[in-house]
Amino acid sequence: MKQLVRRYQNLLSGVQLDFERALSTKINWQARAIGIKGARGTGKSTLMLQHLKSSDYGEKAIYFSLDDLYFKNNTLLETGETFYQAGGRKLFLDEVHKYPDWHREIKNLYDFYPDLQIAFSGSSILELQKSSVDLSRRVLFYELSALSFREFLHLNYNWTFPIYTFEHIPKNHVEIARGLKQTLESPLKFFQEFLTYGSYPFFKEGLDDYSFRLQQIINIIIDYDLPEAKDISVNTQNKLKKLLYVISESVPFTPNISKLAAQIETTRPILLEMLHVLEVARLIRNLRSSTKGISLMNKPEKILLSNANLIKSLSEKGWNSGNIRETFALDQLQNSGTEVTHPAKGDFLLNGEILLEIGGKNKTPTQIIHHENHLVFSDELEIGWGKQIPLYLLGFLY
């Protein structure tokens, strides 16, 4: 136990508080049990350590990772009980999916010690979802998404901007854009930086190997995280990687499921399951029609990678502007909690009401003009007019 305390104190001493994720203010840190899920590389460990440092709980709190070698010979339940008996009341656990039967021991700690608060996180979203059934009545789950454009500007340049709701942006986009330009002399320059390397906080550790590190994360998710939660063969793992590559090269991708299945040498049902697994792992986004359910067997109308950085990392052909634009828009909209579906005309339907068209600066609402509640979000546009709104403003939703 002493070595766990020493490692925790070492980690805490190195934590910086100059930038904190927007999610941190939304979490009910006083709840009895909190689960924080999110893709690898999004900063879940830092989020918990920042809260611990800013709250200054003293000896009543501890943080440790369940992939620590300490847990090869010691159980989580016994360690939690020892901590509690020494006066500890706030237990922060990281990488829980690395510990066998983690959800049962957390459940036991929760049930046996009513005044013990537990917060845990894991990078394998599939594993956390599989185990959340046992914990659903006890745990508040939150998801830490990739960075927003607003958060990137804060983390990389220390520029602080407010969060704007989607309802606020269409009514005030000219005023917002003019205000941003007082700080961002060239918003589009910084926007291109974000699209290239701004989605994951580890860009602060160096840009030269950013793309390589992102590919490493993809390999870890497919080669290690997914098999821990699902029975996946090496052959299937290779097909998942091939599928990601195919999607990255697409313009934006409206799938023919039968042809795609043949392309990666699998069957239609298995392909649909692959698409589901990759979506749960936060590597792709499956956009479905508003008239269809979200059943696993209903094919998506569009498939996009989870964010633009993944396209940059995986694609060998270079960027397709249409793919980049739609990927960015869907990424920021869904991460902010907006419900997005695929409409009969236009690119996105928001909350079943607002029809969006995404394009370049000369994009017109020709396809969606029939819909009274429509908007056009345009790339290469710094300040808009009327219903023509700069695309980068979607990066200020969270």
C-alpha positions as a Markdown table, in Angstrom:
| # | Residue | x | y | z |
|---|---|---|---|---|
| 1 | Met | 0.0 | 0.0 | 0.0 |
| 2 | Lys | 2.8 | 2.4 | 0.8 |
| 3 | Gln | 4.2 | 2.2 | -2.8 |
| 4 | Leu | 0.7 | 3.1 | -4.1 |
| 5 | Val | 0.6 | 6.2 | -1.9 |
| 6 | Arg | 4.1 | 7.2 | -3.0 |
| 7 | Arg | 3.3 | 6.8 | -6.7 |
| 8 | Tyr | 0.1 | 8.8 | -6.3 |
| 9 | Gln | 1.9 | 11.6 | -4.6 |
| 10 | Asn | 4.5 | 11.7 | -7.3 |
| 11 | Leu | 1.8 | 11.9 | -10.0 |
| 12 | Leu | -0.1 | 14.6 | -8.1 |
| 13 | Ser | 3.0 | 16.8 | -7.8 |
| 14 | Gly | 3.4 | 16.8 | -11.6 |
| 15 | Val | -0.2 | 17.8 | -12.4 |
| 16 | Gln | -0.8 | 21.2 | -13.9 |
| 17 | Leu | -4.1 | 23.1 | -13.4 |
| 18 | Asp | -3.7 | 25.8 | -16.1 |
| 19 | Phe | -6.1 | 23.9 | -18.4 |
| 20 | Glu | -9.1 | 21.7 | -17.4 |
| 21 | Arg | -11.6 | 20.0 | -19.6 |
| 22 | Ala | -15.2 | 21.3 | -19.8 |
| 23 | Leu | -16.5 | 18.0 | -18.5 |
| 24 | Ser | -14.8 | 18.5 | -15.2 |
| 25 | Thr | -17.4 | 21.1 | -14.2 |
| 26 | Lys | -20.3 | 18.9 | -15.2 |
| 27 | Ile | -19.3 | 15.9 | -13.1 |
| 28 | Asn | -21.0 | 15.5 | -9.7 |
| 29 | Trp | -17.8 | 14.7 | -7.8 |
| 30 | Gln | -19.8 | 14.2 | -4.6 |
| 31 | Ala | -21.8 | 11.3 | -6.0 |
| 32 | Arg | -21.1 | 7.9 | -4.3 |
| 33 | Ala | -19.8 | 6.3 | -7.5 |
| 34 | Ile | -18.7 | 7.9 | -10.8 |
| 35 | Gly | -17.6 | 6.2 | -14.0 |
| 36 | Ile | -15.6 | 8.1 | -16.6 |
| 37 | Lys | -15.3 | 6.5 | -19.9 |
| 38 | Gly | -13.7 | 7.7 | -23.1 |
| 39 | Ala | -11.4 | 6.7 | -25.9 |
| 40 | Arg | -7.7 | 6.3 | -25.3 |
| 41 | Gly | -5.7 | 9.5 | -25.3 |
| 42 | Thr | -8.5 | 11.9 | -24.3 |
| 43 | Gly | -7.1 | 12.7 | -20.8 |
| 44 | Lys | -9.2 | 10.7 | -18.3 |
| 45 | Ser | -6.3 | 10.1 | -15.9 |
| 46 | Thr | -5.4 | 13.8 | -16.0 |
| 47 | Leu | -9.0 | 14.8 | -15.4 |
| 48 | Met | -9.1 | 12.8 | -12.2 |
| 49 | Leu | -5.7 | 13.9 | -11.0 |
| 50 | Gln | -6.6 | 17.6 | -11.6 |
| 51 | His | -9.7 | 17.2 | -9.5 |
| 52 | Leu | -7.7 | 15.6 | -6.7 |
| 53 | Lys | -5.1 | 18.3 | -6.8 |
| 54 | Ser | -7.5 | 21.2 | -6.9 |
| 55 | Ser | -9.8 | 19.7 | -4.2 |
| 56 | Asp | -6.9 | 19.0 | -1.8 |
| 57 | Tyr | -8.6 | 16.0 | 0.0 |
| 58 | Gly | -5.4 | 15.2 | 1.8 |
| 59 | Glu | -5.0 | 11.6 | 3.1 |
| 60 | Lys | -8.8 | 11.0 | 2.6 |
| 61 | Ala | -8.2 | 10.4 | -1.1 |
| 62 | Ile | -6.0 | 8.2 | -3.2 |
| 63 | Tyr | -5.6 | 7.4 | -6.9 |
| 64 | Phe | -4.0 | 4.4 | -8.4 |
| 65 | Ser | -4.1 | 2.5 | -11.7 |
| 66 | Leu | -5.3 | -1.1 | -11.8 |
| 67 | Asp | -2.7 | -2.0 | -14.3 |
| 68 | Asp | -0.1 | -1.4 | -11.6 |
| 69 | Leu | 2.0 | -4.6 | -10.9 |
| 70 | Tyr | 0.9 | -4.2 | -7.2 |
| 71 | Phe | -2.4 | -5.8 | -8.2 |
| 72 | Lys | -0.7 | -9.0 | -9.5 |
| 73 | Asn | -0.5 | -10.0 | -5.8 |
| 74 | Asn | -3.1 | -7.9 | -4.1 |
| 75 | Thr | -6.8 | -7.5 | -4.8 |
| 76 | Leu | -8.7 | -4.3 | -5.3 |
| 77 | Leu | -11.2 | -5.2 | -2.6 |
| 78 | Glu | -8.5 | -5.8 | 0.0 |
| 79 | Thr | -6.6 | -2.6 | -1.0 |
| 80 | Gly | -9.8 | -0.6 | -0.8 |
| 81 | Glu | -10.7 | -2.0 | 2.6 |
| 82 | Thr | -7.1 | -1.2 | 3.9 |
| 83 | Phe | -7.5 | 2.4 | 2.6 |
| 84 | Tyr | -10.9 | 2.8 | 4.2 |
| 85 | Gln | -9.7 | 1.4 | 7.6 |
| 86 | Ala | -6.8 | 4.0 | 7.5 |
| 87 | Gly | -9.4 | 6.8 | 7.2 |
| 88 | Gly | -9.6 | 7.0 | 3.4 |
| 89 | Arg | -13.0 | 8.0 | 2.0 |
| 90 | Lys | -12.4 | 8.9 | -1.7 |
| 91 | Leu | -11.0 | 6.1 | -4.0 |
| 92 | Phe | -10.0 | 7.0 | -7.5 |
| 93 | Leu | -9.3 | 4.1 | -9.8 |
| 94 | Asp | -7.8 | 4.3 | -13.3 |
| 95 | Glu | -7.5 | 1.6 | -16.1 |
| 96 | Val | -10.1 | -0.5 | -14.4 |
| 97 | His | -10.6 | -2.7 | -17.5 |
| 98 | Lys | -7.1 | -4.1 | -16.9 |
| 99 | Tyr | -8.2 | -5.8 | -13.7 |
| 100 | Pro | -10.3 | -9.0 | -14.0 |
| 101 | Asp | -13.7 | -8.8 | -12.4 |
| 102 | Trp | -13.2 | -5.2 | -11.5 |
| 103 | His | -16.9 | -4.4 | -11.6 |
| 104 | Arg | -17.8 | -7.0 | -8.9 |
| 105 | Glu | -15.1 | -5.7 | -6.5 |
| 106 | Ile | -16.2 | -2.1 | -7.0 |
| 107 | Lys | -19.8 | -3.2 | -6.4 |
| 108 | Asn | -18.7 | -4.9 | -3.1 |
| 109 | Leu | -16.8 | -1.8 | -2.0 |
| 110 | Tyr | -19.8 | 0.4 | -2.8 |
| 111 | Asp | -22.2 | -1.9 | -0.9 |
| 112 | Phe | -19.9 | -2.7 | 2.1 |
| 113 | Tyr | -18.8 | 0.9 | 2.8 |
| 114 | Pro | -21.7 | 3.4 | 2.3 |
| 115 | Asp | -19.5 | 6.5 | 3.1 |
| 116 | Leu | -16.8 | 5.5 | 0.6 |
| 117 | Gln | -16.9 | 7.5 | -2.6 |
| 118 | Ile | -15.5 | 5.8 | -5.7 |
| 119 | Ala | -14.5 | 7.3 | -9.1 |
| 120 | Phe | -13.1 | 5.1 | -11.8 |
| 121 | Ser | -12.1 | 5.3 | -15.5 |
| 122 | Gly | -11.2 | 3.0 | -18.3 |
| 123 | Ser | -10.1 | 3.3 | -21.9 |
| 124 | Ser | -11.9 | 0.2 | -23.2 |
| 125 | Ile | -15.4 | 1.7 | -23.6 |
| 126 | Leu | -16.7 | -1.7 | -24.9 |
| 127 | Glu | -15.5 | -3.4 | -21.6 |
| 128 | Leu | -17.1 | -0.6 | -19.5 |
| 129 | Gln | -20.4 | -0.8 | -21.3 |
| 130 | Lys | -20.4 | -4.6 | -21.0 |
| 131 | Ser | -19.9 | -4.4 | -17.2 |
| 132 | Ser | -22.1 | -1.3 | -16.6 |
| 133 | Val | -25.2 | -3.5 | -16.3 |
| 134 | Asp | -24.1 | -4.6 | -12.8 |
| 135 | Leu | -23.3 | -1.0 | -11.8 |
| 136 | Ser | -26.0 | 0.9 | -13.6 |
| 137 | Arg | -28.1 | 1.5 | -10.4 |
| 138 | Arg | -25.0 | 2.6 | -8.4 |
| 139 | Val | -22.8 | 4.6 | -10.8 |
| 140 | Leu | -23.1 | 7.9 | -12.6 |
| 141 | Phe | -21.4 | 7.5 | -16.0 |
| 142 | Tyr | -19.8 | 10.3 | -17.9 |
| 143 | Glu | -17.9 | 10.3 | -21.2 |
| 144 | Leu | -14.8 | 12.4 | -21.9 |
| 145 | Ser | -14.7 | 13.1 | -25.6 |
| 146 | Ala | -11.8 | 14.3 | -27.8 |
| 147 | Leu | -11.0 | 18.0 | -27.5 |
| 148 | Ser | -13.2 | 20.7 | -29.0 |
| 149 | Phe | -11.6 | 23.5 | -31.1 |
| 150 | Arg | -12.3 | 25.8 | -28.2 |
| 151 | Glu | -10.4 | 23.5 | -25.8 |
| 152 | Phe | -7.5 | 23.1 | -28.2 |
| 153 | Leu | -7.1 | 26.9 | -28.4 |
| 154 | His | -7.0 | 27.1 | -24.6 |
| 155 | Leu | -4.6 | 24.2 | -24.2 |
| 156 | Asn | -2.2 | 25.2 | -27.0 |
| 157 | Tyr | -2.3 | 29.0 | -26.8 |
| 158 | Asn | -3.9 | 29.7 | -23.4 |
| 159 | Trp | -6.7 | 31.6 | -25.0 |
| 160 | Thr | -9.9 | 31.3 | -23.0 |
| 161 | Phe | -13.3 | 31.5 | -24.9 |
| 162 | Pro | -16.8 | 30.8 | -23.7 |
| 163 | Ile | -18.9 | 27.8 | -24.6 |
| 164 | Tyr | -21.8 | 28.7 | -27.0 |
| 165 | Thr | -24.9 | 26.7 | -27.2 |
| 166 | Phe | -26.1 | 25.6 | -30.6 |
| 167 | Glu | -29.2 | 27.7 | -30.1 |
| 168 | His | -27.0 | 30.8 | -29.5 |
| 169 | Ile | -24.7 | 30.4 | -32.5 |
| 170 | Pro | -27.2 | 30.9 | -35.5 |
| 171 | Lys | -28.7 | 34.0 | -33.9 |
| 172 | Asn | -25.4 | 35.7 | -33.0 |
| 173 | His | -22.7 | 34.1 | -35.3 |
| 174 | Val | -21.6 | 37.4 | -36.8 |
| 175 | Glu | -21.0 | 39.0 | -33.4 |
| 176 | Ile | -19.3 | 35.8 | -32.1 |
| 177 | Ala | -17.0 | 35.6 | -35.1 |
| 178 | Arg | -16.0 | 39.3 | -34.9 |
| 179 | Gly | -15.3 | 38.9 | -31.2 |
| 180 | Leu | -13.1 | 35.8 | -31.9 |
| 181 | Lys | -11.1 | 37.7 | -34.5 |
| 182 | Gln | -10.0 | 40.2 | -32.0 |
| 183 | Thr | -7.9 | 37.4 | -30.5 |
| 184 | Leu | -7.6 | 35.0 | -33.4 |
| 185 | Glu | -6.4 | 37.3 | -36.2 |
| 186 | Ser | -6.7 | 34.3 | -38.6 |
| 187 | Pro | -9.3 | 31.8 | -37.2 |
| 188 | Leu | -9.0 | 29.6 | -40.2 |
| 189 | Lys | -5.2 | 29.1 | -39.7 |
| 190 | Phe | -5.8 | 27.8 | -36.1 |
| 191 | Phe | -8.7 | 25.8 | -37.4 |
| 192 | Gln | -6.5 | 23.9 | -39.8 |
| 193 | Glu | -4.1 | 23.2 | -37.0 |
| 194 | Phe | -6.9 | 21.7 | -34.9 |
| 195 | Leu | -8.0 | 19.5 | -37.8 |
| 196 | Thr | -4.5 | 18.2 | -38.2 |
| 197 | Tyr | -3.4 | 17.5 | -34.6 |
| 198 | Gly | -5.8 | 19.1 | -32.1 |
| 199 | Ser | -8.2 | 16.4 | -31.0 |
| 200 | Tyr | -6.0 | 14.6 | -28.4 |
| 201 | Pro | -4.1 | 16.4 | -25.6 |
| 202 | Phe | -0.9 | 14.5 | -26.2 |
| 203 | Phe | -0.1 | 16.9 | -29.1 |
| 204 | Lys | 1.6 | 18.9 | -26.3 |
| 205 | Glu | 4.2 | 16.2 | -26.0 |
| 206 | Gly | 5.4 | 16.9 | -29.6 |
| 207 | Leu | 4.0 | 17.2 | -33.1 |
| 208 | Asp | 6.6 | 15.2 | -35.0 |
| 209 | Asp | 5.3 | 11.8 | -33.8 |
| 210 | Tyr | 1.7 | 12.8 | -33.3 |
| 211 | Ser | 0.4 | 10.8 | -36.3 |
| 212 | Phe | 2.5 | 7.8 | -35.3 |
| 213 | Arg | 1.2 | 7.9 | -31.7 |
| 214 | Leu | -2.3 | 8.1 | -33.0 |
| 215 | Gln | -1.8 | 5.0 | -35.1 |
| 216 | Gln | -0.4 | 3.3 | -32.0 |
| 217 | Ile | -3.6 | 4.1 | -30.1 |
| 218 | Ile | -5.6 | 2.6 | -32.9 |
| 219 | Asn | -3.5 | -0.6 | -32.8 |
| 220 | Ile | -3.8 | -0.8 | -29.0 |
| 221 | Ile | -7.6 | -0.4 | -29.2 |
| 222 | Ile | -8.0 | -3.1 | -31.8 |
| 223 | Asp | -5.2 | -5.5 | -30.7 |
| 224 | Tyr | -5.7 | -5.3 | -26.9 |
| 225 | Asp | -8.8 | -3.4 | -25.7 |
| 226 | Leu | -11.3 | -5.1 | -28.0 |
| 227 | Pro | -10.2 | -8.7 | -27.4 |
| 228 | Glu | -10.5 | -8.0 | -23.6 |
| 229 | Ala | -14.2 | -7.3 | -24.0 |
| 230 | Lys | -15.1 | -9.4 | -27.0 |
| 231 | Asp | -14.0 | -12.7 | -28.7 |
| 232 | Ile | -12.1 | -11.3 | -31.7 |
| 233 | Ser | -9.7 | -13.3 | -33.8 |
| 234 | Val | -6.4 | -11.9 | -35.2 |
| 235 | Asn | -8.0 | -12.2 | -38.7 |
| 236 | Thr | -10.9 | -10.0 | -37.6 |
| 237 | Gln | -8.5 | -7.5 | -36.1 |
| 238 | Asn | -6.8 | -7.1 | -39.4 |
| 239 | Lys | -10.1 | -6.7 | -41.1 |
| 240 | Leu | -11.1 | -3.9 | -38.7 |
| 241 | Lys | -7.9 | -2.1 | -39.5 |
| 242 | Lys | -8.5 | -2.5 | -43.2 |
| 243 | Leu | -12.0 | -1.2 | -42.7 |
| 244 | Leu | -10.7 | 2.0 | -41.0 |
| 245 | Tyr | -8.3 | 2.6 | -43.9 |
| 246 | Val | -11.1 | 2.2 | -46.4 |
| 247 | Ile | -13.3 | 4.7 | -44.5 |
| 248 | Ser | -10.4 | 7.2 | -44.2 |
| 249 | Glu | -10.0 | 7.2 | -48.0 |
| 250 | Ser | -13.7 | 7.8 | -48.7 |
| 251 | Val | -15.5 | 11.0 | -49.8 |
| 252 | Pro | -17.7 | 11.1 | -47.4 |
| 253 | Phe | -18.6 | 7.4 | -47.1 |
| 254 | Thr | -22.1 | 6.3 | -48.0 |
| 255 | Pro | -21.7 | 2.5 | -47.7 |
| 256 | Asn | -22.9 | -0.3 | -49.9 |
| 257 | Ile | -22.7 | -2.9 | -47.2 |
| 258 | Ser | -22.6 | -5.9 | -49.5 |
| 259 | Lys | -19.7 | -4.4 | -51.6 |
| 260 | Leu | -17.9 | -3.3 | -48.5 |
| 261 | Ala | -18.2 | -6.7 | -47.0 |
| 262 | Ala | -16.7 | -8.3 | -50.1 |
| 263 | Gln | -13.9 | -5.7 | -50.1 |
| 264 | Ile | -12.7 | -6.7 | -46.7 |
| 265 | Glu | -13.6 | -10.4 | -47.2 |
| 266 | Thr | -16.3 | -10.9 | -44.7 |
| 267 | Thr | -20.1 | -11.3 | -44.5 |
| 268 | Arg | -22.8 | -8.6 | -44.2 |
| 269 | Pro | -23.8 | -9.5 | -40.6 |
| 270 | Ile | -20.1 | -9.6 | -39.4 |
| 271 | Leu | -19.4 | -6.3 | -41.1 |
| 272 | Leu | -22.4 | -4.6 | -39.4 |
| 273 | Glu | -21.0 | -6.0 | -36.1 |
| 274 | Met | -17.6 | -4.6 | -36.9 |
| 275 | Leu | -19.1 | -1.2 | -37.6 |
| 276 | His | -20.8 | -1.3 | -34.2 |
| 277 | Val | -17.6 | -2.3 | -32.4 |
| 278 | Leu | -15.5 | 0.4 | -34.1 |
| 279 | Glu | -18.2 | 3.0 | -33.1 |
| 280 | Val | -18.2 | 1.9 | -29.5 |
| 281 | Ala | -14.4 | 2.2 | -29.5 |
| 282 | Arg | -14.9 | 5.8 | -30.7 |
| 283 | Leu | -12.9 | 5.2 | -33.9 |
| 284 | Ile | -15.8 | 5.8 | -36.3 |
| 285 | Arg | -19.3 | 7.4 | -36.3 |
| 286 | Asn | -22.2 | 5.6 | -37.9 |
| 287 | Leu | -24.8 | 8.1 | -39.0 |
| 288 | Arg | -28.3 | 6.6 | -39.3 |
| 289 | Ser | -31.6 | 7.8 | -40.8 |
| 290 | Ser | -34.1 | 9.4 | -38.5 |
| 291 | Thr | -36.7 | 7.0 | -39.8 |
| 292 | Lys | -34.8 | 3.9 | -38.7 |
| 293 | Gly | -33.9 | 2.5 | -35.3 |
| 294 | Ile | -30.4 | 2.1 | -34.0 |
| 295 | Ser | -30.5 | -1.7 | -34.3 |
| 296 | Leu | -27.2 | -3.3 | -35.0 |
| 297 | Met | -28.6 | -4.8 | -38.2 |
| 298 | Asn | -29.7 | -1.5 | -39.6 |
| 299 | Lys | -27.0 | -0.2 | -41.9 |
| 300 | Pro | -25.7 | 3.3 | -41.4 |
| 301 | Glu | -26.4 | 5.9 | -44.1 |
| 302 | Lys | -23.0 | 7.4 | -43.7 |
| 303 | Ile | -19.8 | 6.2 | -42.0 |
| 304 | Leu | -17.2 | 8.7 | -40.9 |
| 305 | Leu | -14.0 | 8.5 | -38.8 |
| 306 | Ser | -14.5 | 9.8 | -35.3 |
| 307 | Asn | -12.5 | 13.0 | -35.9 |
| 308 | Ala | -10.4 | 14.7 | -38.6 |
| 309 | Asn | -7.1 | 13.8 | -37.0 |
| 310 | Leu | -7.8 | 10.1 | -37.6 |
| 311 | Ile | -8.2 | 10.9 | -41.3 |
| 312 | Lys | -4.9 | 12.7 | -41.5 |
| 313 | Ser | -3.2 | 9.8 | -39.7 |
| 314 | Leu | -4.7 | 6.9 | -41.8 |
| 315 | Ser | -5.3 | 8.3 | -45.3 |
| 316 | Glu | -2.6 | 8.0 | -47.9 |
| 317 | Lys | -4.4 | 10.0 | -50.6 |
| 318 | Gly | -4.5 | 13.1 | -48.6 |
| 319 | Trp | -7.5 | 15.0 | -47.4 |
| 320 | Asn | -10.9 | 15.2 | -49.1 |
| 321 | Ser | -12.3 | 18.5 | -48.0 |
| 322 | Gly | -15.9 | 17.2 | -47.9 |
| 323 | Asn | -15.0 | 14.3 | -45.7 |
| 324 | Ile | -13.0 | 16.6 | -43.3 |
| 325 | Arg | -15.8 | 19.1 | -43.0 |
| 326 | Glu | -18.5 | 16.6 | -42.3 |
| 327 | Thr | -16.3 | 14.7 | -39.9 |
| 328 | Phe | -15.5 | 17.8 | -37.9 |
| 329 | Ala | -19.1 | 18.9 | -37.8 |
| 330 | Leu | -20.4 | 15.5 | -36.6 |
| 331 | Asp | -17.6 | 15.2 | -34.1 |
| 332 | Gln | -18.2 | 18.5 | -32.4 |
| 333 | Leu | -22.0 | 18.2 | -32.5 |
| 334 | Gln | -22.2 | 14.7 | -31.1 |
| 335 | Asn | -19.5 | 15.4 | -28.5 |
| 336 | Ser | -21.6 | 18.3 | -27.2 |
| 337 | Gly | -24.6 | 16.0 | -26.7 |
| 338 | Thr | -26.6 | 17.0 | -29.9 |
| 339 | Glu | -28.7 | 14.3 | -31.5 |
| 340 | Val | -27.7 | 14.0 | -35.1 |
| 341 | Thr | -29.4 | 11.8 | -37.8 |
| 342 | His | -29.2 | 11.4 | -41.5 |
| 343 | Pro | -31.9 | 13.3 | -43.5 |
| 344 | Ala | -33.4 | 12.6 | -46.9 |
| 345 | Lys | -31.8 | 15.8 | -48.1 |
| 346 | Gly | -29.0 | 17.8 | -46.7 |
| 347 | Asp | -26.1 | 16.5 | -44.5 |
| 348 | Phe | -27.4 | 16.4 | -40.9 |
| 349 | Leu | -30.7 | 16.7 | -39.1 |
| 350 | Leu | -30.3 | 18.0 | -35.5 |
| 351 | Asn | -32.7 | 17.0 | -32.8 |
| 352 | Gly | -35.2 | 16.1 | -35.5 |
| 353 | Glu | -35.8 | 19.7 | -36.4 |
| 354 | Ile | -32.8 | 21.7 | -37.8 |
| 355 | Leu | -31.5 | 20.7 | -41.2 |
| 356 | Leu | -27.8 | 21.4 | -41.8 |
| 357 | Glu | -25.8 | 21.6 | -45.0 |
| 358 | Ile | -22.0 | 21.5 | -44.7 |
| 359 | Gly | -19.7 | 22.9 | -47.4 |
| 360 | Gly | -17.1 | 25.4 | -48.6 |
| 361 | Lys | -17.5 | 29.2 | -48.5 |
| 362 | Asn | -19.6 | 29.2 | -51.7 |
| 363 | Lys | -22.0 | 26.6 | -50.5 |
| 364 | Thr | -25.6 | 27.6 | -51.0 |
| 365 | Pro | -28.7 | 26.1 | -49.3 |
| 366 | Thr | -30.2 | 24.9 | -52.6 |
| 367 | Gln | -30.7 | 21.3 | -51.4 |
| 368 | Ile | -32.4 | 22.3 | -48.2 |
| 369 | Ile | -34.1 | 25.6 | -49.0 |
| 370 | His | -37.5 | 23.8 | -48.8 |
| 371 | His | -36.9 | 23.2 | -45.1 |
| 372 | Glu | -37.9 | 26.3 | -43.1 |
| 373 | Asn | -35.5 | 25.5 | -40.3 |
| 374 | His | -32.2 | 25.2 | -42.2 |
| 375 | Leu | -28.6 | 26.4 | -41.8 |
| 376 | Val | -25.5 | 26.3 | -43.9 |
| 377 | Phe | -22.1 | 25.9 | -42.1 |
| 378 | Ser | -19.3 | 26.9 | -44.5 |
| 379 | Asp | -15.6 | 26.2 | -44.3 |
| 380 | Glu | -13.1 | 28.9 | -45.5 |
| 381 | Leu | -15.4 | 31.5 | -44.1 |
| 382 | Glu | -14.3 | 33.7 | -41.2 |
| 383 | Ile | -17.4 | 35.8 | -40.8 |
| 384 | Gly | -20.8 | 34.7 | -42.1 |
| 385 | Trp | -24.1 | 36.4 | -42.9 |
| 386 | Gly | -27.7 | 35.3 | -42.5 |
| 387 | Lys | -28.0 | 31.5 | -42.4 |
| 388 | Gln | -24.4 | 31.2 | -43.8 |
| 389 | Ile | -22.3 | 30.4 | -40.7 |
| 390 | Pro | -18.5 | 29.7 | -40.4 |
| 391 | Leu | -18.0 | 26.0 | -39.8 |
| 392 | Tyr | -15.3 | 26.5 | -37.2 |
| 393 | Leu | -17.9 | 28.0 | -34.8 |
| 394 | Leu | -19.2 | 24.4 | -34.2 |
| 395 | Gly | -15.9 | 24.0 | -32.3 |
| 396 | Phe | -17.2 | 26.2 | -29.5 |
| 397 | Leu | -20.1 | 24.0 | -28.4 |
| 398 | Tyr | -18.2 | 22.4 | -25.4 |
